[in-house]
Amino acid sequence: MTTQQITIRSDRDTDYKFTYKGEEVVLGAGKIISIADGLEHVVLPTTAMKIMNNLIVIKDDVKKK
């Protein structure tokens, strides 16, 4: 099984925190990060996002009703 690099881009006005290989990672507002070994070790908290091929675009937090 071949793992593909993924890119995560933040379209948020605030920093976004997620977990990678058990460590907390901060993706700064408006920043981009690439992860060489795909999503296998990535945990993304619930948020609005758009997924296109190997790009994940992080949007604003989902509003609670």
C-alpha positions as CSV (number, residue, x, y, z in Angstrom):
1,M,0.0,0.0,0.0
2,T,1.4,3.3,-1.1
3,T,0.9,6.3,1.2
4,Q,0.4,9.7,-0.5
5,Q,1.5,13.0,0.8
6,I,-1.3,15.2,1.9
7,T,-1.5,19.0,2.3
8,I,-3.6,20.8,4.9
9,R,-4.4,24.4,4.4
10,S,-6.1,26.7,6.9
11,D,-8.7,29.2,5.7
12,R,-9.3,30.2,9.3
13,D,-8.7,33.5,11.1
14,T,-7.4,31.5,14.2
15,D,-4.9,28.8,14.7
16,Y,-6.1,25.2,14.3
17,K,-4.8,22.4,16.5
18,F,-4.7,18.7,15.5
19,T,-2.8,15.6,16.5
20,Y,0.0,14.0,14.5
21,K,1.6,10.8,15.8
22,G,0.3,11.6,19.3
23,E,1.7,15.1,19.3
24,E,-0.3,18.3,19.2
25,V,0.5,20.3,16.0
26,V,-0.6,23.9,15.5
27,L,-1.5,25.0,12.0
28,G,-1.4,28.8,12.0
29,A,-4.2,30.9,10.6
30,G,-3.9,31.1,6.8
31,K,-0.9,28.6,6.8
32,I,-0.2,25.4,4.8
33,I,1.4,22.2,6.1
34,S,2.3,19.0,4.2
35,I,2.5,15.6,5.7
36,A,4.6,13.0,3.9
37,D,2.9,9.8,5.2
38,G,-0.7,10.7,4.6
39,L,-3.5,10.7,7.1
40,E,-2.6,7.4,8.9
41,H,-1.3,9.2,12.0
42,V,-3.4,12.4,11.8
43,V,-6.4,13.1,14.1
44,L,-8.4,16.2,13.0
45,P,-10.9,17.7,15.5
46,T,-14.4,18.3,14.2
47,T,-14.5,21.3,12.0
48,A,-15.9,22.3,8.6
49,M,-13.5,21.2,5.9
50,K,-13.3,20.7,2.2
51,I,-11.4,17.7,0.8
52,M,-10.0,17.8,-2.8
53,N,-7.7,15.0,-3.9
54,N,-4.7,15.3,-1.5
55,L,-5.7,18.7,-0.2
56,I,-7.7,19.3,3.0
57,V,-8.9,22.9,3.5
58,I,-9.8,23.7,7.1
59,K,-12.7,26.1,7.5
60,D,-14.3,27.7,10.5
61,D,-15.6,25.7,13.4
62,V,-19.0,24.0,13.0
63,K,-21.7,26.0,14.7
64,K,-23.7,24.1,17.4
65,K,-27.5,24.3,17.1
